[in-house]
Amino acid sequence: MLDFYEFDQWLRQKYANSYRVTILCYAKKYAHLVVADNLRELDMLPSTIKSNAVKGLIVLSKYLGIHKDFTHRLKEFDIKVSRPDSLSAFLRILNASNSNIMQYYNEVTPMLRDNERLFSKFLLHSGLRMSEAIASFNLIIKLSSENKLSDYYDENLSCLMHFKYPKLFIRGTKNCYITFISKDFLEQITSCEIVTYASIRKRLEHNGKSMRFNEFRDYFGTHLVNNGILELEQNLCCGRIPVSIFIRHYWSPKLKELGTRVLNATAKMEMATA
């Protein structure tokens, strides 16, 4: 019998928490299909459910060591994971172009405690995902208290070296490698208390505000490109290493120079957040 507790522990090592919860939910519900010869039940699921169910079972098949067999059966039934089409991408761009995220930022930061306010700035200036930013912010505080911050922060490059903590930041599908941050900003964080997602969400809900912190990452990426950072460089800052021979074997950006340009770009955010 499948031990879902052990499966969940395995998921925690590889996937972001939000994705882990989704995978676990659908894997539990449709686990019987991962070894079924007939996948018509899976194929007949409503489109709103089918995609996540297929993703959940694919991950489960990897855990069970039957991924090749399961994907072969998916092909036999012509079952595919739906992917966003060009129209979906355009609609996302359209919605983002009408976003008032900086207005939202200015409205909600006064509602937060000092440490949460500084965290929101860190999230905006780093382009990290929410879970990554919380882990990084709290790790800075922890290592500073232990006089080990130099293990994480490269002062010469002015960057946090996430890759040194793979259990926190390298998760296969969603990674982050480095984040450029000034020493002054870093020192402000070291004197803070740790933050939690729950406390920020509850404080915003108490003030009638929804949680839109995930949109900061989109703003960050667009802001970098609009301020002269190349798409390749922006991808690196956001934890994406494209599958390209050039990128993986030949591209060698000068990180110190890139860091200077990124910090100059993020400094301009202050004009919008003042």
Secondary structure, DSSP 8 states (H G I E B T S, - for coil): ---HHHHHHHHHHHS-HHHHHHHHHHHHHHGGGGG-S--HHHHTS-HHHHHHHHHHHHHHHHHHT-HHHHHHHHHHTT-------HHHHHHHHHHHHT--HHHHHHHHGGGS-HHHHHHHHHHHHH---HHHHHHHHHHHHHHHHTT-GGGTEETTTTEEEGGG-HHHHB-SSSB--EEE--HHHHHHHHTS----HHHHHHHHHHTT----TTHHHHHHHHHHHHTT--HHHHHHHTT---S-HHHHHT----HHHHHHHHHHHHHTHHHHH-
